Every structure is written in structure tokens, then in C-alpha cells.
Amino acid sequence: MDIGITILKGGSREFEKTGVYPRYILFYSSELKRNWRFKLLGEEQSGVLKINKEPAFKYEFSENSGCRIQAIGENEWHYVVSIRTEMRD
């Protein structure tokens, strides 16, 4: 499974309004030519990645244990090996 993850921190517009830098989790797949972006609301989060409005993958993200992804219809979870962190203004 070729899905990579980047944790984005920052965003001057939201920081000006709330005083808190937002955090986002960005999933990307070069094989599928797709990106998904979700706002991180806590230390743990789970959700669904959709392709053409249809669920394609489930994910479970944890600050401590990383992220794992499961294709819909499969029983096996795959751990994401590479998680990058980026700061943005």
C-alpha cells in the first residue's frame, strides 16, 4: 500500500482568529493520484478515506503508536512507515 502521511502544523489565518495553530493530517498516494486532508482534533483519530464519494480505506491515527490503514473489504491493517511533519505559515 503506497499511502504516505504528512502532519501539517500552522496556518496564520486560523491562528489570527483563534490563537492556536491548527494541525492537519494529509494522506497522499502517488499510485492512486489522490490526496486527503483532515483536521486533527486530538491525539487519536480515526476515519474513512473516500474515492469518488465511496469509502476506500479506514485509518486509525495515534500520536503515540503512529497510523494504520485498512482497505475496505480486507481484514489486514497496514502500518504507515513514514510520517513527515511540516510547519507552515
MODELLER restraints for C-alpha pairs under 7 A, 6 or more apart:
rsr = mdl.restraints
at = mdl.atoms
rsr.add(forms.Gaussian(group=physical.xy_distance, feature=features.Distance(at['CA:2:A'], at['CA:29:A']), mean=5.83, stdev=0.5))
rsr.add(forms.Gaussian(group=physical.xy_distance, feature=features.Distance(at['CA:2:A'], at['CA:31:A']), mean=6.79, stdev=0.5))
rsr.add(forms.Gaussian(group=physical.xy_distance, feature=features.Distance(at['CA:3:A'], at['CA:27:A']), mean=6.51, stdev=0.5))
rsr.add(forms.Gaussian(group=physical.xy_distance, feature=features.Distance(at['CA:3:A'], at['CA:28:A']), mean=5.56, stdev=0.5))
rsr.add(forms.Gaussian(group=physical.xy_distance, feature=features.Distance(at['CA:3:A'], at['CA:29:A']), mean=4.72, stdev=0.5))
rsr.add(forms.Gaussian(group=physical.xy_distance, feature=features.Distance(at['CA:4:A'], at['CA:27:A']), mean=5.74, stdev=0.5))
rsr.add(forms.Gaussian(group=physical.xy_distance, feature=features.Distance(at['CA:4:A'], at['CA:28:A']), mean=5.40, stdev=0.5))
rsr.add(forms.Gaussian(group=physical.xy_distance, feature=features.Distance(at['CA:4:A'], at['CA:29:A']), mean=6.50, stdev=0.5))
rsr.add(forms.Gaussian(group=physical.xy_distance, feature=features.Distance(at['CA:4:A'], at['CA:80:A']), mean=6.67, stdev=0.5))
rsr.add(forms.Gaussian(group=physical.xy_distance, feature=features.Distance(at['CA:4:A'], at['CA:82:A']), mean=6.47, stdev=0.5))
rsr.add(forms.Gaussian(group=physical.xy_distance, feature=features.Distance(at['CA:4:A'], at['CA:83:A']), mean=6.81, stdev=0.5))
rsr.add(forms.Gaussian(group=physical.xy_distance, feature=features.Distance(at['CA:5:A'], at['CA:25:A']), mean=6.92, stdev=0.5))
rsr.add(forms.Gaussian(group=physical.xy_distance, feature=features.Distance(at['CA:5:A'], at['CA:26:A']), mean=5.60, stdev=0.5))
rsr.add(forms.Gaussian(group=physical.xy_distance, feature=features.Distance(at['CA:5:A'], at['CA:27:A']), mean=4.72, stdev=0.5))
rsr.add(forms.Gaussian(group=physical.xy_distance, feature=features.Distance(at['CA:5:A'], at['CA:28:A']), mean=6.46, stdev=0.5))
rsr.add(forms.Gaussian(group=physical.xy_distance, feature=features.Distance(at['CA:5:A'], at['CA:82:A']), mean=6.87, stdev=0.5))
rsr.add(forms.Gaussian(group=physical.xy_distance, feature=features.Distance(at['CA:5:A'], at['CA:83:A']), mean=5.01, stdev=0.5))
rsr.add(forms.Gaussian(group=physical.xy_distance, feature=features.Distance(at['CA:5:A'], at['CA:84:A']), mean=6.38, stdev=0.5))
rsr.add(forms.Gaussian(group=physical.xy_distance, feature=features.Distance(at['CA:6:A'], at['CA:25:A']), mean=6.01, stdev=0.5))
rsr.add(forms.Gaussian(group=physical.xy_distance, feature=features.Distance(at['CA:6:A'], at['CA:26:A']), mean=5.11, stdev=0.5))
rsr.add(forms.Gaussian(group=physical.xy_distance, feature=features.Distance(at['CA:6:A'], at['CA:27:A']), mean=6.66, stdev=0.5))
rsr.add(forms.Gaussian(group=physical.xy_distance, feature=features.Distance(at['CA:6:A'], at['CA:83:A']), mean=5.63, stdev=0.5))
rsr.add(forms.Gaussian(group=physical.xy_distance, feature=features.Distance(at['CA:6:A'], at['CA:84:A']), mean=4.58, stdev=0.5))
rsr.add(forms.Gaussian(group=physical.xy_distance, feature=features.Distance(at['CA:6:A'], at['CA:85:A']), mean=5.54, stdev=0.5))
rsr.add(forms.Gaussian(group=physical.xy_distance, feature=features.Distance(at['CA:7:A'], at['CA:23:A']), mean=6.99, stdev=0.5))
rsr.add(forms.Gaussian(group=physical.xy_distance, feature=features.Distance(at['CA:7:A'], at['CA:24:A']), mean=5.82, stdev=0.5))
rsr.add(forms.Gaussian(group=physical.xy_distance, feature=features.Distance(at['CA:7:A'], at['CA:25:A']), mean=4.75, stdev=0.5))
rsr.add(forms.Gaussian(group=physical.xy_distance, feature=features.Distance(at['CA:7:A'], at['CA:26:A']), mean=6.23, stdev=0.5))
rsr.add(forms.Gaussian(group=physical.xy_distance, feature=features.Distance(at['CA:7:A'], at['CA:84:A']), mean=6.10, stdev=0.5))
rsr.add(forms.Gaussian(group=physical.xy_distance, feature=features.Distance(at['CA:7:A'], at['CA:85:A']), mean=4.64, stdev=0.5))
rsr.add(forms.Gaussian(group=physical.xy_distance, feature=features.Distance(at['CA:7:A'], at['CA:86:A']), mean=6.14, stdev=0.5))
rsr.add(forms.Gaussian(group=physical.xy_distance, feature=features.Distance(at['CA:8:A'], at['CA:23:A']), mean=5.57, stdev=0.5))
rsr.add(forms.Gaussian(group=physical.xy_distance, feature=features.Distance(at['CA:8:A'], at['CA:24:A']), mean=5.03, stdev=0.5))
rsr.add(forms.Gaussian(group=physical.xy_distance, feature=features.Distance(at['CA:8:A'], at['CA:25:A']), mean=6.25, stdev=0.5))
rsr.add(forms.Gaussian(group=physical.xy_distance, feature=features.Distance(at['CA:8:A'], at['CA:85:A']), mean=6.05, stdev=0.5))
rsr.add(forms.Gaussian(group=physical.xy_distance, feature=features.Distance(at['CA:8:A'], at['CA:86:A']), mean=4.94, stdev=0.5))
rsr.add(forms.Gaussian(group=physical.xy_distance, feature=features.Distance(at['CA:8:A'], at['CA:87:A']), mean=5.97, stdev=0.5))
rsr.add(forms.Gaussian(group=physical.xy_distance, feature=features.Distance(at['CA:9:A'], at['CA:21:A']), mean=6.53, stdev=0.5))
rsr.add(forms.Gaussian(group=physical.xy_distance, feature=features.Distance(at['CA:9:A'], at['CA:22:A']), mean=5.96, stdev=0.5))
rsr.add(forms.Gaussian(group=physical.xy_distance, feature=features.Distance(at['CA:9:A'], at['CA:23:A']), mean=4.58, stdev=0.5))
rsr.add(forms.Gaussian(group=physical.xy_distance, feature=features.Distance(at['CA:9:A'], at['CA:24:A']), mean=6.57, stdev=0.5))
rsr.add(forms.Gaussian(group=physical.xy_distance, feature=features.Distance(at['CA:9:A'], at['CA:86:A']), mean=6.12, stdev=0.5))
rsr.add(forms.Gaussian(group=physical.xy_distance, feature=features.Distance(at['CA:9:A'], at['CA:87:A']), mean=4.80, stdev=0.5))
rsr.add(forms.Gaussian(group=physical.xy_distance, feature=features.Distance(at['CA:9:A'], at['CA:88:A']), mean=6.13, stdev=0.5))
rsr.add(forms.Gaussian(group=physical.xy_distance, feature=features.Distance(at['CA:10:A'], at['CA:21:A']), mean=4.77, stdev=0.5))
rsr.add(forms.Gaussian(group=physical.xy_distance, feature=features.Distance(at['CA:10:A'], at['CA:22:A']), mean=5.53, stdev=0.5))
rsr.add(forms.Gaussian(group=physical.xy_distance, feature=features.Distance(at['CA:10:A'], at['CA:23:A']), mean=6.55, stdev=0.5))
rsr.add(forms.Gaussian(group=physical.xy_distance, feature=features.Distance(at['CA:10:A'], at['CA:87:A']), mean=5.68, stdev=0.5))
rsr.add(forms.Gaussian(group=physical.xy_distance, feature=features.Distance(at['CA:10:A'], at['CA:88:A']), mean=4.87, stdev=0.5))
rsr.add(forms.Gaussian(group=physical.xy_distance, feature=features.Distance(at['CA:10:A'], at['CA:89:A']), mean=5.63, stdev=0.5))
rsr.add(forms.Gaussian(group=physical.xy_distance, feature=features.Distance(at['CA:11:A'], at['CA:21:A']), mean=6.15, stdev=0.5))
rsr.add(forms.Gaussian(group=physical.xy_distance, feature=features.Distance(at['CA:11:A'], at['CA:22:A']), mean=6.47, stdev=0.5))
rsr.add(forms.Gaussian(group=physical.xy_distance, feature=features.Distance(at['CA:11:A'], at['CA:88:A']), mean=6.09, stdev=0.5))
rsr.add(forms.Gaussian(group=physical.xy_distance, feature=features.Distance(at['CA:11:A'], at['CA:89:A']), mean=5.03, stdev=0.5))
rsr.add(forms.Gaussian(group=physical.xy_distance, feature=features.Distance(at['CA:12:A'], at['CA:89:A']), mean=5.40, stdev=0.5))
rsr.add(forms.Gaussian(group=physical.xy_distance, feature=features.Distance(at['CA:14:A'], at['CA:21:A']), mean=6.92, stdev=0.5))
rsr.add(forms.Gaussian(group=physical.xy_distance, feature=features.Distance(at['CA:14:A'], at['CA:22:A']), mean=6.99, stdev=0.5))
rsr.add(forms.Gaussian(group=physical.xy_distance, feature=features.Distance(at['CA:15:A'], at['CA:21:A']), mean=5.19, stdev=0.5))
rsr.add(forms.Gaussian(group=physical.xy_distance, feature=features.Distance(at['CA:23:A'], at['CA:39:A']), mean=6.01, stdev=0.5))
rsr.add(forms.Gaussian(group=physical.xy_distance, feature=features.Distance(at['CA:23:A'], at['CA:40:A']), mean=5.39, stdev=0.5))
rsr.add(forms.Gaussian(group=physical.xy_distance, feature=features.Distance(at['CA:24:A'], at['CA:37:A']), mean=6.64, stdev=0.5))
rsr.add(forms.Gaussian(group=physical.xy_distance, feature=features.Distance(at['CA:24:A'], at['CA:38:A']), mean=5.52, stdev=0.5))
rsr.add(forms.Gaussian(group=physical.xy_distance, feature=features.Distance(at['CA:24:A'], at['CA:39:A']), mean=4.27, stdev=0.5))
rsr.add(forms.Gaussian(group=physical.xy_distance, feature=features.Distance(at['CA:24:A'], at['CA:40:A']), mean=5.07, stdev=0.5))
rsr.add(forms.Gaussian(group=physical.xy_distance, feature=features.Distance(at['CA:25:A'], at['CA:37:A']), mean=5.74, stdev=0.5))
rsr.add(forms.Gaussian(group=physical.xy_distance, feature=features.Distance(at['CA:25:A'], at['CA:38:A']), mean=5.37, stdev=0.5))
rsr.add(forms.Gaussian(group=physical.xy_distance, feature=features.Distance(at['CA:25:A'], at['CA:39:A']), mean=6.27, stdev=0.5))
rsr.add(forms.Gaussian(group=physical.xy_distance, feature=features.Distance(at['CA:25:A'], at['CA:40:A']), mean=6.25, stdev=0.5))
rsr.add(forms.Gaussian(group=physical.xy_distance, feature=features.Distance(at['CA:26:A'], at['CA:35:A']), mean=6.97, stdev=0.5))
rsr.add(forms.Gaussian(group=physical.xy_distance, feature=features.Distance(at['CA:26:A'], at['CA:36:A']), mean=5.70, stdev=0.5))
rsr.add(forms.Gaussian(group=physical.xy_distance, feature=features.Distance(at['CA:26:A'], at['CA:37:A']), mean=4.48, stdev=0.5))
rsr.add(forms.Gaussian(group=physical.xy_distance, feature=features.Distance(at['CA:26:A'], at['CA:38:A']), mean=6.61, stdev=0.5))
rsr.add(forms.Gaussian(group=physical.xy_distance, feature=features.Distance(at['CA:27:A'], at['CA:35:A']), mean=5.60, stdev=0.5))
rsr.add(forms.Gaussian(group=physical.xy_distance, feature=features.Distance(at['CA:27:A'], at['CA:36:A']), mean=5.07, stdev=0.5))
rsr.add(forms.Gaussian(group=physical.xy_distance, feature=features.Distance(at['CA:27:A'], at['CA:37:A']), mean=6.37, stdev=0.5))
rsr.add(forms.Gaussian(group=physical.xy_distance, feature=features.Distance(at['CA:28:A'], at['CA:34:A']), mean=5.83, stdev=0.5))
rsr.add(forms.Gaussian(group=physical.xy_distance, feature=features.Distance(at['CA:28:A'], at['CA:35:A']), mean=4.41, stdev=0.5))
rsr.add(forms.Gaussian(group=physical.xy_distance, feature=features.Distance(at['CA:28:A'], at['CA:36:A']), mean=6.46, stdev=0.5))
rsr.add(forms.Gaussian(group=physical.xy_distance, feature=features.Distance(at['CA:29:A'], at['CA:35:A']), mean=6.56, stdev=0.5))
rsr.add(forms.Gaussian(group=physical.xy_distance, feature=features.Distance(at['CA:36:A'], at['CA:49:A']), mean=6.95, stdev=0.5))
rsr.add(forms.Gaussian(group=physical.xy_distance, feature=features.Distance(at['CA:43:A'], at['CA:62:A']), mean=5.81, stdev=0.5))
rsr.add(forms.Gaussian(group=physical.xy_distance, feature=features.Distance(at['CA:43:A'], at['CA:63:A']), mean=5.33, stdev=0.5))
rsr.add(forms.Gaussian(group=physical.xy_distance, feature=features.Distance(at['CA:44:A'], at['CA:61:A']), mean=5.56, stdev=0.5))
rsr.add(forms.Gaussian(group=physical.xy_distance, feature=features.Distance(at['CA:44:A'], at['CA:62:A']), mean=4.40, stdev=0.5))
rsr.add(forms.Gaussian(group=physical.xy_distance, feature=features.Distance(at['CA:44:A'], at['CA:63:A']), mean=6.48, stdev=0.5))
rsr.add(forms.Gaussian(group=physical.xy_distance, feature=features.Distance(at['CA:45:A'], at['CA:60:A']), mean=5.94, stdev=0.5))
rsr.add(forms.Gaussian(group=physical.xy_distance, feature=features.Distance(at['CA:45:A'], at['CA:61:A']), mean=5.18, stdev=0.5))
rsr.add(forms.Gaussian(group=physical.xy_distance, feature=features.Distance(at['CA:45:A'], at['CA:62:A']), mean=6.58, stdev=0.5))
rsr.add(forms.Gaussian(group=physical.xy_distance, feature=features.Distance(at['CA:46:A'], at['CA:59:A']), mean=5.42, stdev=0.5))
rsr.add(forms.Gaussian(group=physical.xy_distance, feature=features.Distance(at['CA:46:A'], at['CA:60:A']), mean=4.25, stdev=0.5))
rsr.add(forms.Gaussian(group=physical.xy_distance, feature=features.Distance(at['CA:46:A'], at['CA:61:A']), mean=5.97, stdev=0.5))
rsr.add(forms.Gaussian(group=physical.xy_distance, feature=features.Distance(at['CA:47:A'], at['CA:58:A']), mean=5.81, stdev=0.5))
rsr.add(forms.Gaussian(group=physical.xy_distance, feature=features.Distance(at['CA:47:A'], at['CA:59:A']), mean=5.48, stdev=0.5))
rsr.add(forms.Gaussian(group=physical.xy_distance, feature=features.Distance(at['CA:47:A'], at['CA:60:A']), mean=6.77, stdev=0.5))
rsr.add(forms.Gaussian(group=physical.xy_distance, feature=features.Distance(at['CA:48:A'], at['CA:55:A']), mean=6.26, stdev=0.5))
rsr.add(forms.Gaussian(group=physical.xy_distance, feature=features.Distance(at['CA:48:A'], at['CA:57:A']), mean=5.67, stdev=0.5))
rsr.add(forms.Gaussian(group=physical.xy_distance, feature=features.Distance(at['CA:48:A'], at['CA:58:A']), mean=4.47, stdev=0.5))
rsr.add(forms.Gaussian(group=physical.xy_distance, feature=features.Distance(at['CA:48:A'], at['CA:59:A']), mean=6.17, stdev=0.5))
rsr.add(forms.Gaussian(group=physical.xy_distance, feature=features.Distance(at['CA:49:A'], at['CA:55:A']), mean=5.98, stdev=0.5))
rsr.add(forms.Gaussian(group=physical.xy_distance, feature=features.Distance(at['CA:49:A'], at['CA:56:A']), mean=5.80, stdev=0.5))
rsr.add(forms.Gaussian(group=physical.xy_distance, feature=features.Distance(at['CA:49:A'], at['CA:57:A']), mean=5.04, stdev=0.5))
rsr.add(forms.Gaussian(group=physical.xy_distance, feature=features.Distance(at['CA:49:A'], at['CA:58:A']), mean=6.18, stdev=0.5))
rsr.add(forms.Gaussian(group=physical.xy_distance, feature=features.Distance(at['CA:50:A'], at['CA:56:A']), mean=5.13, stdev=0.5))
rsr.add(forms.Gaussian(group=physical.xy_distance, feature=features.Distance(at['CA:50:A'], at['CA:57:A']), mean=6.85, stdev=0.5))
rsr.add(forms.Gaussian(group=physical.xy_distance, feature=features.Distance(at['CA:55:A'], at['CA:72:A']), mean=6.99, stdev=0.5))
rsr.add(forms.Gaussian(group=physical.xy_distance, feature=features.Distance(at['CA:56:A'], at['CA:71:A']), mean=6.01, stdev=0.5))
rsr.add(forms.Gaussian(group=physical.xy_distance, feature=features.Distance(at['CA:56:A'], at['CA:72:A']), mean=5.40, stdev=0.5))
rsr.add(forms.Gaussian(group=physical.xy_distance, feature=features.Distance(at['CA:57:A'], at['CA:69:A']), mean=6.59, stdev=0.5))
rsr.add(forms.Gaussian(group=physical.xy_distance, feature=features.Distance(at['CA:57:A'], at['CA:70:A']), mean=5.49, stdev=0.5))
rsr.add(forms.Gaussian(group=physical.xy_distance, feature=features.Distance(at['CA:57:A'], at['CA:71:A']), mean=4.37, stdev=0.5))
rsr.add(forms.Gaussian(group=physical.xy_distance, feature=features.Distance(at['CA:57:A'], at['CA:72:A']), mean=5.22, stdev=0.5))
rsr.add(forms.Gaussian(group=physical.xy_distance, feature=features.Distance(at['CA:58:A'], at['CA:69:A']), mean=5.68, stdev=0.5))
rsr.add(forms.Gaussian(group=physical.xy_distance, feature=features.Distance(at['CA:58:A'], at['CA:70:A']), mean=5.22, stdev=0.5))
rsr.add(forms.Gaussian(group=physical.xy_distance, feature=features.Distance(at['CA:58:A'], at['CA:71:A']), mean=6.43, stdev=0.5))
rsr.add(forms.Gaussian(group=physical.xy_distance, feature=features.Distance(at['CA:58:A'], at['CA:72:A']), mean=6.77, stdev=0.5))
rsr.add(forms.Gaussian(group=physical.xy_distance, feature=features.Distance(at['CA:59:A'], at['CA:68:A']), mean=5.74, stdev=0.5))
rsr.add(forms.Gaussian(group=physical.xy_distance, feature=features.Distance(at['CA:59:A'], at['CA:69:A']), mean=4.48, stdev=0.5))
rsr.add(forms.Gaussian(group=physical.xy_distance, feature=features.Distance(at['CA:59:A'], at['CA:70:A']), mean=6.44, stdev=0.5))
rsr.add(forms.Gaussian(group=physical.xy_distance, feature=features.Distance(at['CA:60:A'], at['CA:67:A']), mean=5.64, stdev=0.5))
rsr.add(forms.Gaussian(group=physical.xy_distance, feature=features.Distance(at['CA:60:A'], at['CA:68:A']), mean=5.52, stdev=0.5))
rsr.add(forms.Gaussian(group=physical.xy_distance, feature=features.Distance(at['CA:60:A'], at['CA:69:A']), mean=6.67, stdev=0.5))
rsr.add(forms.Gaussian(group=physical.xy_distance, feature=features.Distance(at['CA:61:A'], at['CA:67:A']), mean=4.30, stdev=0.5))
rsr.add(forms.Gaussian(group=physical.xy_distance, feature=features.Distance(at['CA:61:A'], at['CA:68:A']), mean=6.66, stdev=0.5))
rsr.add(forms.Gaussian(group=physical.xy_distance, feature=features.Distance(at['CA:67:A'], at['CA:79:A']), mean=5.92, stdev=0.5))
rsr.add(forms.Gaussian(group=physical.xy_distance, feature=features.Distance(at['CA:67:A'], at['CA:80:A']), mean=5.70, stdev=0.5))
rsr.add(forms.Gaussian(group=physical.xy_distance, feature=features.Distance(at['CA:68:A'], at['CA:77:A']), mean=6.15, stdev=0.5))
rsr.add(forms.Gaussian(group=physical.xy_distance, feature=features.Distance(at['CA:68:A'], at['CA:78:A']), mean=5.33, stdev=0.5))
rsr.add(forms.Gaussian(group=physical.xy_distance, feature=features.Distance(at['CA:68:A'], at['CA:79:A']), mean=4.18, stdev=0.5))
rsr.add(forms.Gaussian(group=physical.xy_distance, feature=features.Distance(at['CA:68:A'], at['CA:80:A']), mean=5.78, stdev=0.5))
rsr.add(forms.Gaussian(group=physical.xy_distance, feature=features.Distance(at['CA:69:A'], at['CA:77:A']), mean=5.53, stdev=0.5))
rsr.add(forms.Gaussian(group=physical.xy_distance, feature=features.Distance(at['CA:69:A'], at['CA:78:A']), mean=5.21, stdev=0.5))
rsr.add(forms.Gaussian(group=physical.xy_distance, feature=features.Distance(at['CA:69:A'], at['CA:79:A']), mean=6.35, stdev=0.5))
rsr.add(forms.Gaussian(group=physical.xy_distance, feature=features.Distance(at['CA:70:A'], at['CA:76:A']), mean=6.28, stdev=0.5))
rsr.add(forms.Gaussian(group=physical.xy_distance, feature=features.Distance(at['CA:70:A'], at['CA:77:A']), mean=4.66, stdev=0.5))
rsr.add(forms.Gaussian(group=physical.xy_distance, feature=features.Distance(at['CA:70:A'], at['CA:78:A']), mean=6.20, stdev=0.5))
